[in-house]
Every structure is written in C-alpha cells, then in structure tokens.
Amino acid sequence: MTFHVMIIPTLNCPSNCKYCWGSENKREMMDLEIIDQIVEWLGDFRDDKVHFTFHGGEPLLAGYDFYKEALAKLSTLDNLEGFSLQSNIWLLTEELIDLFLEYNVVVSTSIDGPKEINDYQRGVGYFDKTMSKFRLAKDKGLIINFVLTVTDYSKDFSDELYEFFKSEKMNLKIHAALPSLRGDNADPWALDQEEHGKLLIDWLDKYLYDLDKFTVMDLDHICKSSLRRRGTLCTFADCIGTTLAVGSEGSIYPCYRFVGMPEYVLGNVSTNPSFDDLKQSDAWAKLMEFRDYVDENCKKCRYVKYCEGGCPYNAIVAYQTPQAVDPQCTAYKMIFGEVSKRMNKEFAKSAFGMGAPAPRKEGDPFSIMDLAMKP
C-alpha cells in the first residue's frame, strides 16, 4: 500500500482563478529545514511506500534551489515510491524540467478547456502562459497531465471541453468546482451534482470510442473500482490516514485542501509525531465523525464499497459538519450505476453462451471491460 504525503511549500499563487478556494495572498515559504524534519519524521513512521506530491498555492514559487535540495533529501528515504507536482507551470524552466526528469517527477497542471472558456474562469492570459510551458516541457520529454475543473458556467460547453482535450491528446482528471470553507467567492461557481453526473455519463459515451486517443483518469478509475469493488482513486477510497499534507511551517493536515485551517492541524513534523499521536488530535476526531457517519448512513448503498462516502473535505465544506457525505453523491451514483449496468450486460452476454465478442472494427466503441482493464 502507498502512503501519500503532500508537501505545500506555500499557499501563495500568481494566478487569480475566479473559483479558487485553495490559495492565499501570503508570503510564507517552506524552509528546507522542514524537509529535513519530514525526512526524520518519516524515517520510521510507517513501512508502506511513500509518494510525495508538491502542491499549493503555487509550489514552483519555492524555486529551483528548493527543489534541487528537497528532492535529494527526500530521495534518501528507503521506502520512497516517487514524486508528483501540481502547478500552473508558469515558472517552469529548462533547468527545472531537467531536474524533474532526473527524479522522474510526474507533473500535472490545470487547463479548463479552450482559451475562451479557460481564461473566463482562470483569468486573461492564463491559457497562453500554461500552454507555452506545456510545449516546452513536451519538447524536452517531460510528460504533463492535466486537471479540468468544470464549473456551473463551463458545464454548458461539455462537447467543446471534450473535443479540446481529445484533439490535444491530453490526459486529464475532471474536478467539479467546489464551494469553500474559507468564505470566499468560490461558491457561485460550484457544479451541481446532477449536472456533474450527466457530464460524466455523456463523456463515457464519447470516451468508449476514444480509449486509444487520450485518457480520462476519472472514468478509468470509476470502471476499475466497479470491477474490483474497491476505490482506486482518492475520492473513492478511505484516504484518512493514508494521505497527509505538510504546510509551509511544518503543520500536518489530513490533505492539501485543509492546509491553512488551524482546526484541522493533526500535529507538526518538528515534534516527530507517531501515527498514534496524530490520532489524538481534535482534527482526527472530526475525520472520524465523517467516517462513522458514512459507515452508518451509507451501509445500504450498493456503491459504498468503492465510493466510501466520497471526499471528507467536500462533505465538510458543503454541510459545515463532518457528519455528512460528499455532496457529489448523486453524481457518483449516476456514473457508477451507468458503468455497473453496462458491465453487467457484458457479463450476462458472455455467461449465457453468446461467447466472446467479435473483434472490434475501426470506428466501433470499446467495451466497458476494455476500459476497466486499461493498464
């Protein structure tokens, strides 16, 4: 099992996306001493493989020298699995690209579709800045994955969004725009759960014709989860305790989404806390309220084994209490139900003696099982 540690060098960010709930205009920046403390803390924290993701804010504000030292220090851990980074990539340089290639850092960035749609949501100039760095990285052999945030505005351009990522052969994850616990301006952009479900099903119909052209990671994972009867994406897995985040001053949080919120501090790396120490915190108790609520109220749901109530942050944000489930529950039921229905039809066709399906011809859709079995 992989243990996921997110490192948040800063919550500051040079972009100003209209729906953003995760960035702040502050000057804090992680010192390399915190990286040393992370290495010491994780030395005997747990035996699982550890994967690091640098997130923010904008993590590249930390600069080349920070990453040169941080990657080298973190690589000394015996149980290291690998590195990821989520960034708008505006500050990506050839020097950083070479460094990330050296350490096999998987980089993801955000684009919300074609330029007009993206820049309406994320600000004028965002698209060109990100795409120019994407081309630079691609030319030097650094693979960039993408995150598409669908909002109440952009949902009406579902076809345009799909065709954009398909034509650019961009591998992506879909995020539904969320309201915020920070009391900012994100709420009007939040995506309605039924609209989210409709978009996922609409994309599934298209995607089954295009599995060989690009990757929609959410749909891949939803189909894998349906087949394996367990979540294979953090949204659909019990992430509590298997994912932690470290803020710029060393505070430990349940996830990057909670960073900067004092009431969700589990501990601090400077004290080298054990897992049991983190479990004694008030923040952990709140997370257990979420887990207990899901265990009790979702136990009759046919999808709970591979949904797990969704994301704790989403639930807490939407209802201002941990005693809730992810507000995208309806969307998840819609897409899991659709996938299960199609998967069952394929199983039944095989079970009742109709044999193996005919070889797929050019232009025919792939099957749900093709999608579920993708590497």
C-alpha positions, 0 to 999 in steps of 0.5 A: 500500500502507498502512503501519500504525503503532500508537501505545500511549500506555500499557499501563495499563487500568481494566478487569480482563478475566479473559483479558487478556494485553495490559495492565499495572498501570503508570503510564507515559504517552506524552509528546507529545514522542514524537509529535513524534519519530514525526512526524520519524521518519516524515517520510521513512521510507517513501512508502506511506500511513500509518494510525495506530491508538491502542491499549493498555492503555487509550489514552483514559487519555492524555486529551483534551489528548493527543489534541487535540495528537497528532492535529494533529501527526500530521495534518501528515504528507503521506502520512497515510491516517487514524486508528483507536482501540481502547478500552473507551470508558469515558472517552469524552466529548462533547468527545472524540467531537467531536474524533474526528469532526473527524479522522474517527477510526474507533473500535472497542471490545470487547463479548463478547456479552450482559451475562451472558456479557460481564461473566463474562469482562470483569468486573461492570459492564463491559457497562453502562459500554461500552454507555452510551458506545456510545449516546452516541457513536451519538447524536452520529454517531460510528460504533463497531465492535466486537471479540468475543473468544470464549473456551473458556467463551463458545464454548458460547453461539455462537447467543446471541453471534450473535443479540446482535450481529445484533439490535444491528446491530453490526459486529464482528471475532471474536478467539479468546482467546489464551494469553500470553507474559507468564505470566499467567492468560490461558491457561485461557481460550484457544479451541481451534482446532477449536472456533474453526473450527466457530464460524466455519463455523456463523456463515457459515451464519447470516451468508449470510442476514444480509449486509444486517443487520450485518457480520462483518469476519472472514468478509468478509475470509476470502471476499475473500482466497479470491477474490483469493488474497491476505490482506486482513486482518492475520492473513492477510497478511505484516504484518512490516514493514508494521505497527509499534507505538510504546510509551509511551517511544518503543520500536518493536515489530513490533505492539501485542501485543509492546509491553512485551517488551524482546526484541522492541524493533526500535529507538526513534523518538528515534534516527530509525531507517531501515527498514534499521536496524530490520532489524538488530535481534535482534527482526527476526531472530526475525520472520524465523525465523517467516517462513522457517519458514512459507515452508518448512513451509507451501509445500504448503498450498493456503491459504498464499497468503492465510493466510501462516502466520497471526499471528507473535505467536500462533505465538510465544506458543503454541510459545515459538519463532518457528519455528512457525505460528499455532496457529489453523491448523486453524481457518483451514483449516476456514473457508477450505476451507468458503468455497473449496468453496462458491465453487467450486460457484458457479463450476462452476454458472455455467461449465457453462451453468446461467447466472446465478442467479435473483434472490434472494427475501426470506428466501433466503441470499446467495451466497458471491460476494455476500459476497466482493464486499461493498464 
